[in-house]
């Protein structure tokens, strides 16, 4: 296998560029395992037992070969690092381990547990299997560089339409309470200062935001276990102010709130694609966006602007919700606003999931009553649609996280940077010195003259990165031995 000597070099042949998955017990950290009376790191298990049919290897291969795969990740639960605390008592035929998922709202956690039990029990020497389930939400990407209030939020979901009156707030609130019903810790941020909807759609006991006098931070109000922030709870109703002031208010409400640990923060985006929307997208590391539309052509035109905005800001749109699409009467289905807006968004922009919501008087009434429809009627047809939407959001966020965490890594054994191309099986190997020499920041290139300040000879051939960390959904930050932090805006920049 050859290293690419230039950032602009062609990719390796498919047969050479794909990664062969190690069939040992794979975890990212050197966590100790208890195995046959001794404590070994993951790497020691691989080194000691990979070449002989020992119990731990049998379990690992068994799960690799037959356990339920993580379809969205394209691999199995061992390769994803879900298997923790493996303990084998070979003489007694007992095996115990823990499956650590990335979110407590995982929609298939029961299936994981069942299949893991079945697969390990199929080994001829195993008499007893003990599987424990847990969840360790993904840490926010580049948490140390985020405002303090956002450092403990795992996923931030924008619900957007860029057009008013399509039911965006209804979707945002019901999605948030659906995620909470799936076991996640959830918050809602109403970003519409000019016309906040959240105070009407929920009924918290305390309808005024409070400030912590010691930390000068905002304490969110709460309803049915979901944390809530809205300008409507600030005691001033709707805002009458200019755009820059509104952007400042939104920034303060969002970043100085004591959100605590959240699995998902749902942001009800205001209509439009102006300063307020751009401020939100730039201040907040959005994980994904859900697009809301209605069947009319006019709605599609405005929604398309929003999708393009998210695309430019590298925020993946994971689902489209077409609201008020039809109603049933006299045994027939009627489409009073026409058909096709949602389908057109999906087809034109390649968004993978489309959800239809019918015209239902109870859905509208629940928004006015202060109790979300998924809470008022959790077994109803509307709640089932939101359940499907919630499952989609959970799966897509986990998939995005997995892709980011494995997109760019350093393989010390071959002294190469591995780059997995998004939405492809292709993988590139880049020479570390080549990547460092191709830095285009102000420290390496004069911004005024374009003169190259970093010379080829300044970088030794044997340089190795000290750390590679994801930054946002597509970018990475590479730290070098001289303390320089090199930011590449997308993985494609490294691979092209």
N, C-alpha and C positions, 0 to 999 in steps of 0.2 A: 504494500500500500504506500502510495507516494503522497508527500505533502504538497499542497498547492503553494508555489513560490510567489504567486502574485494574486492580489485581491481580484483582479480581472480575469484570472485563468478560468478555463472551462471546468465543469464539474467532473468528478470521477465517474467511471462507468457504473451502472446500477449495481452490478454484481460485486463491485469493490467498495461502493460508497455506503452500502447499507450496514447498519450496526448489527452484529450478532449478539443477541441477548445472552448474558451469562446465566447459566441455569442453576447457579447457587442461590443461597438466601441473600437477597440484595436489599440493603438499607443504605441510606445516605450517610448516616453517622456511625461512628465506631461504638455502637451501643453494645454492652456485654450481653452475651447469651449464656444461659445455663445449659450445658450439654454433657450428659453422662458424668456428672459429678465435678466437672471443671468449668471455668468461666473463660469464654473465648469471644473475641470480637467477631463481627461479621466477616471481616477479611480473613481472620484465622480459620473460621469455619470453612470458607471457600478453599483456602490453601491446604488445610488438613484433610478435608473430607470430600473434595470435589472429585478426586480420582478413584474413590472406592465407595461401594454401596453402603454407607453408614446411615443410621436412622434419620438424621437431620437432612441429608441429601435426598433420601427417599421421600420425605415429606415435601421438601421443596420441589422436587421433580413432579411429584404427584399433583401438587397444587398448580404448578406450571402447566401440566398437561391436561388436567381435567376440571379444575375449579372454574367457577364462573369468571369469565373475563370481564374486564372493565371496558365495555364496548367503545365508549367515547374516547378512551385513552389508547385503544388499539393494542392493549396488552393485558396481563393478568394481575391479580392482587399482590403477588410477590414482587413483581417488577415495579409496581407502583409504590412499594415500600409500606404496604398496609400491615404486613405481618410483623408483629413485635413480640418480645418476651417469650421466645420459643423455649420450652422446657420439655425434655424427653427423658422418660424413665423406661429404658428399653427392657429391663428385666421384668418390670410390672406391666409393660405394654401400655403405658399411659403417656399421653401427649397433651400439652396445654400451650396455648398461645393466645395472643390478643390481636384483634383486627382493629386497627386505628384508622378510621375514616377521616376525610378532610372536612366534613360538615355533619352536624347532628341531624340535618334535614335530608340526608341521603335517602332517596326514595326506594332503594333496593337493598337496604342494610339487612333486612330479614333474610333475603335471598342469599346474600353473602355469607351470613352465619350458617344457614342451612347447608349450602353447598360445601363450605369449608369443613363442616362436620362430616358430611357424607364422603368427601374425597379422602380425607385422612383416615377415616374408619375403614376404607377399602384396602388399606395396607394390611397384609396378612398377620403381622405381629402386633397390630394395635388392638387393644381391648377397650380402651376408654379414651374419649376425646373431650377436652374442656376448652371451649372457645368463649372468650369474653369480647364484648364489643365496646368500643370507645370512639370518641371523636376529638381530633385536635385540629381546630380550624386553621386554615392557612394564615400565616402572618402577613400583614399588609406589605406589599412590595415597597422596598426602600422606606420603611416606617420611620427611620431616624430622621429623614428629611421632610416629613409631613408635619403639618401643624399638630400640636399635642392632642387636640380633640379627635383627630382622625387616625391616630397611631394604633388604635386597638380595634379597628373595623376591618374585617376580612374582605368583604366584597361590597362595592357600592354600585347600585343599579339605577340608571337613569330611565325614567318613564317619560317619553317625549312624543309630541305630535307636531309641534311648530304651528299648530292651528288651534284656536280656541273652540270650545263647544263640541268636541268629539268624545268626551267622556274620559279624558286622560286621568283626572283625579280619581274617578271611580275605579279605574284599572289599577292605579298605583296603590290605593288604600286596600282594595281587596287582595291584590297580590301580596302586600305586606302581611296581612292577617292570614293568608294561606301559608306563607313561609313560616309564620309563627306557629300555626297549627301543625306543621310538619316537624316541629321541635327546635327550630332555630331561634336565636336571639335577634330581634329585628327592631329597627327604628325607621321612622318616616320623617323626611324633611320636606316641608312645603315651601318650594322656592318661588312661588308666585306672590310677590309682595303687593302688587297692585290689586290682586283679587284672590286672597287666600281662601281655599276651599276646605282645608282640613278641620277648622273649628265647627263646621256644619256637619261633617261626615262622621265625626267621632264624638263621644260624650265623656271626656275625662272629668273626674271629680274636681280637680284644680284646673281652671281655665286661664290661669295667668302664669307666665314663666317667672321663675325666681333666680336670683343670682347668689352664688356662694360668696359671702363677704370676704373670706380669706383668700381664695384663689381668683376672684373676679371672673369666674366662669359661670355659664348659664346651666341651670338644672332643668332638664326637659320634663315636661309633664308626661303622664302615662295613662294608657287605657287598654285594659285587657292584656297587660304584659308587653305592649309595644310602646316604645319611647317616641315622643312626638315633639316636633319643633315647627312652629309656624309664626309668621309675623302677626297673624290673627290672635295669637295668644300673648302678644306683647302689650295688649291693652290699648292699642291705637287704631284698631280696625284696619282699613285699607290705607295704603301709603299714597300720599300726594307729593311726589318728589321727582327730581331728574334722575336720568339713568346712572351717572357715576355714583350718586348717593345710594341708589338702590343696590348697586354692585357691592358697595361697602357694607351695607346692612346684611346682605346675603352672606358675604364673607365672614362677618362677625358672628352671625347666628350659627353658621355651619361649623366654623373652626374653633370657636371658644365654648362650645357646648360639651358638657360632661357626658358623652355618649356611653362611656364604659366599653366593655367587650361586646361587640356585635358581630354576628355572622353575616348579616345583610343590612345595609342602609339603603332604603328605597327613596330616591329623590323624585318628587313630583315637579318636573321641569315646567317653567312658564312657557307660553307660546312664543314663537319667533326664533331667530338665529342671530340676535344682536349681542350687545355688550354683556348683558346678564348671562346669557347662555354660554358665551365664550369664557367669561370669568369662572363659571362653575366648572366647565370642562378643563380649564387650565389649573385651577386651585385644587380640584378634587381628582384623585387617581381613579377614574371611572373604570370598573371592571367590564361592564357591558351595558347595552341600552335595549329597551323594549319600545317598539314603535307602535303608536296607536293611530288608527285612521278610521274613516267611515267610507261607505261605498261611493260617494260622489267623486267626480273627476276633480273638482276644485280642492277637495281634501287631499287627493293624491299629489297635486302640484305643490302644496305647502309641505307635505310630509317628505317629499323627495328632497327638498332643500335641507331638511333636518338630517336625513340619512347621509347626504353629501357632507354636511358639517361634521358628523361623527366620523365619517370615513377619513376626512382630512386630519382630524385630531387623533386618529388611530384608536378609536373606541369601537369595538365590534358590536354590531346590531344582531341580537340573537333570536328575536321573535317579532312578529307583527300581529297585533290584535285588531281585527276589523270589528268595530262596535256598531250596534244598531243596524245589523246587516239584513235582518228579515223578521217576520212574525208569522205565526200559524193561526189560521181561523177557518172554520167550516171545512176542515180536513184538507186545506190547501196551504201552501207556503207562499207568502207575498214578499216582494222586495221593493218597498216604497221608494228607496233612494237609489235603486239600480244595483248593479253588480260589478265586481272586478277590481275595486281600488286596492284591496289587500293583496289579491293575487298579483296585480301589476307590480306592487312594491316588491313582493317576493321574487318575481321573475326578473325584474329589471336590475335589482341590486343583489340578488343571490342570497337573501336572508332565508335561513333554512326552515323556519317554522311559522305556520300561520294558524291563528285561532279565531274562530267566529263567535261573536256574542249576539244573541237575538235581542229584539226590542222586548223588554219585560217591564211592566209597570212596577213590580216589586223591587227590581234592581234600582230604579230611579227613586222609589219611595224610601228604600233603605239608606240611600245617600242623604236624604233630607231628615231622616229620623235620628241620625247619629249612631246607627249600628250597621256596620258593613254587612252586605248580603251573605258573605261566606260564613259569618258568625250567626246571623239570624236564621239561615237555612243551610246548614253545612252539608246536607244530603241532597240538595236540589241540583237541577241541571246546570245552573249558573256556577254553583260551587264546584261541580265536577270539571267544568271548563277551566276555572281558575286553578284547580288542582293539577290539571295537565300543564297549564302555563307555569305553575310553581316548580313542577318536576323538570320542565324544560330549562328554566332559569338556573336551578341548582346544578343540573348536569352540564350545562354550557359554561357556567362559571368555573366548575371544577376542571373542565376540559381546558379552558383558557389558562388556568393556573398551572396545570400540568405541562402544557406546551411551553409556557414562559420559563418554568423552572428547569426544563431539559433542553431548551433551544440552543444555548451556547454554554459549553462546558470545556474544561481543560483536562486532557488525558495525559497525566504525568508519565505513564509507561512508554508512550510513543512521542512525548514532548510536542503535542499538537493541540490546537484549539478545534473542538468539534462543533460544527454548526449544522443544525437540522433546519431545513428550509420549511417554512410554514406551509401547511396544507399539502405536504409532499413526503414521500419516503426517502427523498434524497438527503445525503449528508456530505458535507465538505470537511476536509481537514486543512487548517490554515497554520502556517508557520508563525509562531508568536512574534518573531522579529519583524515579519512582513506586516502584521497587523499594527504593531507599535509604530513602524515607520510611515504607515499610511494615515496617521492621525492628521486631521484637518482643522484642529482647534486653533485658537489664537496663540497658544503656547508653541505651536509647531509651524504655523504659517502666519506671516504678517497680514493683518486684516486690510491694510490700506494698499500695499503694493503687491500682495500675493506672493512675496518672496518666501522661499522655504527656509525657515529658521532651524528646523530640526534636520541635521545632516544624516546621510545614510550611515556614515561611520560612527555616529554618536550612539547607535544602538548595537550592542553586542549580539552575535548570532545565537548565543546560548541563553538569551533572556527568557524568563518564564513569568507568567502572570501570577501575582500573589492571591488574587481573588477575582471572581467573575460573578456579578450579581445582576438579576433582572431589574429593570427600571421602567415602570409602566407596563403596558401590555406587550410591547414589541422591542423596546430598547434594552441595552445592557450597559453596565459600567464595569470596566476592566481596570483593576488596580495593579500597578507595576512596582518593582522593587525600589525605584527612586521616589516613590510616593505619588507619582502622577496618576490621576484618575481619568481614563479615556472613555468617553461616552459615545457609543454608536447608536444612532437614532432608531434603527431597525435592524433586525437580524439579516434582512436582505442586503444591507450595506456591506456586511461582512462577506456575504456569500456571492455577491454579483461579480 
